[in-house]
Amino acid sequence: MQTHTRHTTLWSTASFSDGDDTLPGNLNDLTAHLCNCRQPHGRMHFLRQAGHGAGMFFLGHMVTTAVVLLLLCGLLSMAF
């Protein structure tokens, strides 16, 4: 005998027949959450952000970075 389970979500993004207006308490909670999320977390936040920025730069300039690295390796191999 096969049993079928039905998965239902416990939440929805639709308001259905409920009002779609926000309450002032909801907006205050959202503001507090966003302020908390935007604060730097930990002592290494600056280094993490700098590493992310450098990674995004090198990802956007992949060919240029590869050419520069190959030229540096060539120059170093000729020097030693």
Backbone bond lengths (Angstrom), bond angles and torsions (degrees), N, CA, C in turn:
res aa  C-N    CA-C-N  psi(-1)  N-CA   C-N-CA  omega(-1)  CA-C   N-CA-C  phi
1 M - - - 1.443 - - 1.526 109.22 -
2 Q 1.297 115.71 128.22 1.455 120.39 179.77 1.521 109.56 -96.37
3 T 1.301 114.28 136.30 1.464 118.79 174.49 1.512 108.19 -113.12
4 H 1.266 116.06 135.77 1.463 121.90 179.42 1.519 108.37 -106.51
5 T 1.289 115.12 126.40 1.462 119.04 176.51 1.512 108.32 -100.61
6 R 1.261 114.96 140.94 1.457 120.73 -179.81 1.520 108.42 -106.89
7 H 1.338 115.61 121.78 1.459 120.53 179.39 1.522 108.50 -93.59
8 T 1.283 115.73 123.04 1.463 120.00 176.76 1.515 108.04 -120.41
9 T 1.298 115.20 147.83 1.455 119.03 177.42 1.517 109.74 -81.79
10 L 1.296 115.14 150.70 1.451 120.49 179.72 1.519 111.92 -94.83
11 W 1.320 116.54 2.19 1.450 120.03 -178.83 1.524 108.49 -144.14
12 S 1.289 115.40 164.84 1.458 120.58 178.06 1.516 108.16 -150.24
13 T 1.318 115.11 151.22 1.456 118.95 177.47 1.522 111.35 -92.24
14 A 1.306 117.09 -5.07 1.462 121.24 178.68 1.527 109.75 -89.99
15 S 1.313 116.39 152.28 1.457 119.15 -179.64 1.525 111.97 -91.59
16 F 1.328 119.02 -12.30 1.457 123.83 -177.84 1.526 109.07 49.38
17 S 1.312 118.79 -126.86 1.464 119.48 -177.69 1.525 111.86 -88.83
18 D 1.337 116.56 -8.02 1.467 118.89 177.36 1.519 108.78 -71.67
19 G 1.284 116.26 157.29 1.455 120.06 177.91 1.519 111.10 -66.25
20 D 1.297 116.95 145.74 1.464 120.07 179.97 1.523 112.05 -97.89
21 D 1.311 117.35 10.61 1.455 121.15 177.41 1.519 109.85 -77.26
22 T 1.311 115.57 149.63 1.459 119.87 176.04 1.518 109.28 -94.42
23 L 1.295 114.69 149.99 1.456 120.45 177.71 1.525 108.57 -92.93
24 P 1.330 118.10 152.92 1.469 119.86 177.99 1.519 112.89 -57.70
25 G 1.337 118.00 -34.70 1.460 120.80 178.31 1.520 111.57 -64.90
26 N 1.344 116.69 -36.79 1.460 120.39 178.06 1.522 110.86 -65.02
27 L 1.320 116.39 -41.68 1.465 120.05 -179.81 1.524 111.14 -67.32
28 N 1.330 117.35 -37.42 1.466 120.41 177.62 1.524 110.74 -64.86
29 D 1.338 116.45 -42.26 1.463 120.32 178.36 1.528 111.06 -63.90
30 L 1.325 116.66 -41.87 1.457 120.52 178.81 1.520 110.95 -64.34
31 T 1.318 117.55 -42.08 1.459 121.41 178.62 1.525 110.77 -62.54
32 A 1.327 117.22 -43.55 1.468 120.56 178.82 1.521 110.63 -64.01
33 H 1.318 117.27 -39.86 1.471 120.85 179.13 1.525 110.73 -64.32
34 L 1.323 117.41 -45.68 1.466 120.42 -179.13 1.520 111.96 -66.25
35 C 1.308 117.58 -36.96 1.468 120.25 176.80 1.523 110.62 -64.45
36 N 1.320 117.11 -39.49 1.463 121.38 179.02 1.526 110.84 -67.65
37 C 1.324 117.02 -39.74 1.468 120.43 -178.16 1.528 112.14 -69.43
38 R 1.300 117.51 -29.23 1.465 121.11 -176.94 1.525 113.24 -82.53
39 Q 1.324 117.74 -11.14 1.462 120.21 -179.72 1.524 109.46 -75.31
40 P 1.329 116.95 143.14 1.461 119.23 175.57 1.529 110.80 -63.76
41 H 1.311 116.20 138.39 1.460 120.69 -178.62 1.517 109.78 -111.27
42 G 1.302 116.62 116.40 1.460 121.57 174.20 1.514 113.62 87.54
43 R 1.329 113.57 167.57 1.463 120.52 -178.05 1.514 112.28 -73.98
44 M 1.305 117.76 -25.54 1.455 121.38 -174.86 1.526 112.44 -92.31
45 H 1.332 118.24 12.53 1.462 121.81 -177.07 1.526 111.56 -57.94
46 F 1.327 117.19 -45.05 1.462 120.83 -178.58 1.527 110.77 -61.60
47 L 1.343 116.81 -44.73 1.467 119.56 -179.33 1.528 111.54 -66.32
48 R 1.324 115.91 -37.65 1.459 120.14 178.24 1.527 110.14 -63.74
49 Q 1.328 116.72 -43.95 1.459 121.05 179.27 1.526 111.02 -66.59
50 A 1.323 117.81 -40.47 1.461 121.33 179.10 1.529 110.17 -65.49
51 G 1.317 117.37 -41.75 1.465 120.65 177.38 1.511 111.82 -63.60
52 H 1.317 116.42 -39.94 1.460 120.00 178.11 1.529 110.59 -65.03
53 G 1.324 116.27 -42.89 1.465 119.90 178.59 1.515 112.26 -63.68
54 A 1.335 116.85 -41.67 1.469 120.26 178.24 1.522 110.56 -65.43
55 G 1.329 116.56 -40.67 1.464 120.00 178.17 1.513 111.93 -62.68
56 M 1.316 116.84 -41.25 1.461 120.00 178.85 1.529 110.88 -67.61
57 F 1.331 117.69 -35.75 1.459 120.69 177.85 1.522 110.06 -64.50
58 F 1.335 116.83 -48.14 1.459 119.82 -178.18 1.523 111.62 -68.00
59 L 1.317 117.30 -31.76 1.456 120.12 177.15 1.525 110.43 -67.16
60 G 1.314 116.89 -38.73 1.459 121.05 178.63 1.516 113.30 -73.52
61 H 1.316 117.59 -22.06 1.461 122.40 -178.82 1.525 109.88 -121.08
62 M 1.333 115.92 47.45 1.460 120.81 -172.91 1.528 112.52 -62.56
63 V 1.311 117.92 -44.88 1.469 120.77 -177.87 1.526 109.96 -66.82
64 T 1.312 116.40 -45.19 1.460 120.16 179.62 1.529 110.57 -61.77
65 T 1.326 116.87 -43.38 1.462 121.01 179.07 1.524 110.64 -62.18
66 A 1.328 117.37 -42.08 1.467 120.72 179.83 1.524 110.72 -63.97
67 V 1.328 117.78 -41.63 1.471 121.10 179.67 1.524 110.26 -65.22
68 V 1.326 117.26 -44.07 1.462 120.70 179.91 1.527 110.36 -63.21
69 L 1.337 117.80 -43.44 1.459 120.32 178.93 1.527 111.51 -64.12
70 L 1.329 117.93 -39.96 1.462 120.63 177.66 1.526 111.42 -65.02
71 L 1.329 116.85 -40.22 1.465 119.87 177.32 1.525 111.29 -64.42
72 L 1.330 117.04 -41.45 1.462 119.91 178.52 1.533 110.76 -65.16
73 C 1.314 117.27 -40.75 1.470 119.88 177.69 1.534 110.14 -64.11
74 G 1.321 117.16 -39.98 1.461 120.84 177.71 1.512 112.14 -63.46
75 L 1.338 116.02 -43.72 1.456 120.45 179.05 1.531 111.56 -65.07
76 L 1.322 116.28 -41.69 1.462 120.08 178.65 1.519 111.65 -66.06
77 S 1.328 117.47 -37.43 1.475 119.69 179.92 1.526 110.43 -69.70
78 M 1.321 117.58 -31.71 1.465 120.20 178.25 1.539 110.72 -74.84
79 A 1.331 117.11 -30.38 1.456 120.71 -177.79 1.526 111.75 -75.74
80 F 1.311 117.20 -30.23 1.467 119.11 -177.10 1.466 109.02 -107.86
